[in-house]
Amino acid sequence: MVSAVQGVIFKCDVPLKEYIRSLDDAASAAEKFIIAELDDQNLFVKVARVEFVEAKVKQFVNALHFTKPEVAPGQA
């Protein structure tokens, strides 16, 4: 018998994929969201958990974003 699962493909670089995998590994069995790892840059994720994954990725990316501090004139 054939079984179909609805999901979304996440395309990302390897470090981000590893972060998403760590989120899935930390989740309880009922909350696991990775259906399949398609290749080095693509994950197939459950539709019901897409918003959660996107929010966590956004937090992760924002935490890695740095801005150059502004220097007052004459303080170079």
Backbone as a chain_set.jsonl record, in Angstrom:
{"seq": "MVSAVQGVIFKCDVPLKEYIRSLDDAASAAEKFIIAELDDQNLFVKVARVEFVEAKVKQFVNALHFTKPEVAPGQA", "coords": {"N": [[0.844, -1.176, 0.0], [0.498, 2.24, -0.761], [1.756, 5.137, 0.774], [1.256, 8.535, 1.372], [2.837, 11.589, 2.212], [2.457, 14.89, 3.213], [4.517, 17.663, 2.623], [7.171, 20.152, 2.826], [9.855, 21.389, 0.905], [12.934, 22.331, 2.111], [15.484, 24.358, 1.127], [18.813, 24.81, 1.718], [22.06, 25.886, 2.995], [24.836, 23.792, 4.029], [25.694, 24.238, 6.815], [23.361, 25.457, 7.9], [21.504, 23.468, 7.434], [22.469, 21.507, 9.182], [21.937, 22.803, 11.602], [19.12, 22.846, 11.536], [18.679, 20.101, 11.572], [19.641, 19.58, 14.152], [17.681, 20.835, 15.666], [15.527, 19.171, 15.086], [16.483, 16.762, 16.149], [16.458, 17.409, 18.856], [13.795, 17.577, 19.407], [10.758, 16.091, 20.696], [9.481, 12.757, 20.061], [6.91, 12.991, 18.97], [6.985, 15.538, 17.971], [8.87, 15.675, 15.981], [10.05, 16.795, 12.819], [11.408, 16.52, 10.391], [11.013, 14.812, 7.48], [12.464, 13.599, 5.459], [15.903, 13.534, 4.412], [16.952, 14.888, 1.599], [19.23, 15.536, 0.051], [22.537, 17.008, 0.25], [21.754, 19.659, 0.554], [19.001, 19.873, 0.813], [16.01, 19.455, 2.618], [13.14, 17.584, 3.507], [10.285, 18.585, 4.988], [7.7, 18.387, 7.48], [4.538, 19.857, 6.833], [3.018, 20.997, 8.906], [4.909, 21.939, 10.697], [6.379, 23.933, 9.53], [6.24, 26.757, 10.017], [7.33, 26.888, 12.595], [9.969, 25.971, 12.13], [10.874, 27.936, 10.321], [10.767, 30.213, 11.99], [12.667, 29.553, 13.967], [14.976, 29.365, 12.378], [15.151, 32.0, 11.49], [15.671, 33.302, 13.94], [18.164, 32.143, 14.488], [19.75, 33.042, 12.315], [19.579, 35.815, 12.706], [20.923, 36.025, 15.129], [23.489, 35.604, 14.321], [24.11, 37.787, 12.869], [25.95, 40.671, 12.543], [26.567, 44.105, 13.178], [28.538, 46.867, 12.203], [29.924, 48.841, 14.696], [29.052, 52.226, 15.273], [31.271, 54.927, 14.971], [32.134, 57.83, 16.625], [32.807, 61.056, 15.176], [36.252, 61.814, 14.855], [37.171, 59.789, 16.545], [38.522, 57.702, 15.434]], "CA": [[0.0, 0.0, 0.0], [1.254, 3.479, -0.882], [1.456, 6.141, 1.799], [1.737, 9.857, 0.967], [3.009, 12.545, 3.293], [2.548, 16.247, 2.697], [5.65, 18.359, 3.205], [7.779, 21.292, 2.146], [11.292, 21.219, 0.72], [13.776, 23.425, 2.577], [16.785, 24.403, 0.462], [19.697, 25.585, 2.596], [23.453, 25.457, 2.956], [25.14, 22.686, 4.943], [25.615, 24.605, 8.236], [21.967, 25.685, 8.285], [20.869, 22.148, 7.46], [22.874, 20.869, 10.434], [21.186, 23.46, 12.671], [17.734, 22.347, 11.468], [18.731, 18.705, 12.048], [19.783, 19.594, 15.611], [16.349, 21.148, 16.204], [14.722, 17.95, 14.958], [17.012, 15.791, 17.107], [16.082, 17.828, 20.208], [12.338, 17.503, 19.545], [10.213, 14.801, 21.126], [9.086, 11.906, 18.93], [5.678, 13.515, 18.37], [7.243, 16.845, 17.373], [9.887, 15.582, 14.93], [9.488, 17.414, 11.62], [12.105, 16.141, 9.159], [10.493, 13.582, 6.882], [13.578, 12.968, 4.74], [17.019, 14.347, 3.95], [16.995, 14.578, 0.17], [20.643, 15.589, -0.326], [23.321, 17.869, 1.141], [21.178, 20.992, 0.706], [17.541, 19.85, 0.809], [15.291, 18.674, 3.618], [11.698, 17.489, 3.323], [9.792, 18.885, 6.325], [6.244, 18.348, 7.65], [3.868, 21.143, 6.625], [2.541, 21.522, 10.188], [6.025, 22.495, 11.486], [7.126, 24.888, 8.704], [6.337, 28.055, 10.701], [8.274, 26.707, 13.7], [11.323, 25.891, 11.575], [11.216, 29.249, 9.782], [11.007, 31.121, 13.116], [13.945, 29.186, 14.578], [16.035, 29.73, 11.427], [15.254, 33.458, 11.533], [16.376, 33.619, 15.185], [19.55, 31.696, 14.318], [20.413, 33.943, 11.373], [19.687, 37.125, 13.351], [21.939, 35.93, 16.172], [24.793, 35.601, 13.662], [24.244, 39.034, 12.112], [26.628, 41.713, 13.302], [26.686, 45.39, 12.502], [29.72, 47.62, 12.587], [29.554, 49.913, 15.611], [29.304, 53.555, 14.74], [32.327, 55.638, 15.658], [31.929, 59.276, 16.591], [33.873, 61.745, 14.432], [37.47, 62.084, 15.603], [37.527, 58.679, 17.406], [39.029, 56.609, 14.612]], "C": [[0.891, 1.242, 0.0], [0.792, 4.467, 0.187], [2.05, 7.472, 1.352], [1.801, 10.779, 2.184], [3.174, 13.917, 2.673], [3.684, 16.975, 3.398], [6.131, 19.496, 2.338], [9.273, 21.013, 2.032], [12.0, 22.489, 1.183], [15.107, 23.316, 1.86], [17.673, 25.314, 1.298], [21.132, 25.111, 2.432], [23.689, 24.415, 4.054], [25.088, 23.1, 6.417], [24.182, 24.823, 8.722], [21.198, 24.363, 8.34], [21.219, 21.426, 8.759], [22.149, 21.485, 11.626], [19.74, 22.939, 12.699], [17.684, 20.896, 11.943], [18.859, 18.655, 13.57], [18.463, 19.948, 16.284], [15.462, 19.907, 16.177], [15.174, 16.894, 15.965], [16.586, 16.114, 18.537], [14.579, 17.716, 20.457], [11.91, 16.121, 20.033], [9.754, 14.027, 19.89], [7.851, 12.455, 18.211], [5.903, 14.833, 17.635], [8.339, 16.831, 16.314], [9.27, 16.079, 13.62], [10.217, 17.062, 10.331], [11.562, 14.797, 8.685], [11.629, 12.834, 6.197], [14.658, 14.001, 4.447], [17.245, 13.964, 2.487], [18.422, 14.571, -0.386], [21.343, 16.544, 0.62], [22.664, 19.213, 1.424], [19.658, 21.016, 0.777], [16.981, 18.918, 1.876], [13.812, 18.691, 3.278], [11.085, 17.536, 4.718], [8.26, 18.851, 6.354], [5.649, 19.749, 7.545], [3.479, 21.784, 7.955], [3.646, 22.201, 11.001], [6.846, 23.539, 10.72], [7.302, 26.226, 9.42], [7.342, 27.986, 11.857], [9.704, 26.726, 13.179], [11.754, 27.253, 11.035], [11.53, 30.245, 10.901], [12.356, 30.83, 13.767], [15.123, 29.556, 13.673], [16.238, 31.242, 11.444], [15.989, 33.907, 12.793], [17.863, 33.29, 15.062], [20.33, 32.667, 13.43], [20.6, 35.324, 12.004], [20.746, 37.13, 14.443], [23.348, 35.981, 15.575], [25.078, 36.895, 12.906], [24.867, 40.106, 13.001], [26.671, 42.996, 12.49], [27.913, 46.112, 13.053], [29.286, 48.733, 13.54], [29.914, 51.275, 15.013], [30.334, 54.259, 15.622], [32.058, 57.127, 15.514], [33.074, 59.938, 15.824], [35.062, 62.057, 15.339], [37.903, 60.946, 16.517], [38.102, 57.504, 16.627], [40.221, 56.023, 15.23]], "O": [[1.915, 1.281, 0.683], [-0.4, 4.606, 0.46], [3.226, 7.532, 0.99], [0.935, 10.747, 3.059], [3.937, 14.091, 1.723], [3.804, 16.915, 4.621], [5.584, 19.771, 1.27], [9.882, 20.467, 2.952], [11.704, 23.584, 0.707], [15.789, 22.297, 1.968], [17.318, 26.464, 1.555], [21.394, 24.078, 1.817], [22.826, 24.195, 4.904], [24.491, 22.379, 7.216], [23.833, 24.418, 9.831], [20.34, 24.174, 9.203], [20.354, 20.798, 9.369], [21.782, 20.773, 12.561], [19.209, 22.63, 13.765], [16.748, 20.505, 12.641], [18.26, 17.794, 14.213], [18.153, 19.424, 17.353], [14.737, 19.63, 17.133], [14.345, 16.21, 16.565], [16.374, 15.207, 19.341], [14.14, 17.758, 21.606], [12.599, 15.124, 19.817], [9.654, 14.591, 18.8], [7.762, 12.388, 16.985], [5.107, 15.207, 16.774], [8.7, 17.889, 15.799], [8.101, 15.812, 13.343], [9.67, 17.295, 9.253], [11.64, 13.789, 9.387], [11.756, 11.616, 6.323], [14.373, 15.184, 4.259], [17.676, 12.852, 2.185], [18.778, 13.711, -1.192], [20.809, 16.864, 1.683], [22.979, 19.849, 2.43], [19.073, 22.099, 0.799], [17.404, 17.771, 2.021], [13.291, 19.704, 2.813], [11.324, 16.649, 5.537], [7.604, 19.234, 5.386], [6.189, 20.707, 8.099], [3.601, 22.999, 8.11], [3.342, 22.971, 11.912], [7.889, 23.981, 11.201], [8.404, 26.775, 9.429], [8.113, 28.922, 12.068], [10.557, 27.424, 13.729], [12.886, 27.677, 11.269], [12.461, 31.04, 10.773], [13.106, 31.754, 14.083], [16.156, 30.013, 14.161], [17.375, 31.714, 11.416], [16.84, 34.794, 12.728], [18.715, 34.072, 15.483], [21.447, 33.061, 13.766], [21.657, 35.936, 11.854], [21.401, 38.149, 14.658], [24.296, 36.363, 16.261], [26.169, 37.072, 12.364], [24.359, 40.403, 14.083], [26.796, 42.969, 11.266], [28.263, 45.971, 14.224], [28.371, 49.491, 13.221], [30.937, 51.439, 14.347], [30.274, 54.193, 16.85], [31.789, 57.62, 14.419], [34.194, 59.427, 15.826], [34.883, 62.515, 16.468], [38.907, 61.089, 17.214], [38.15, 56.394, 17.157], [40.8, 55.082, 14.687]]}, "num_chains": 1, "name": "protein.A"}
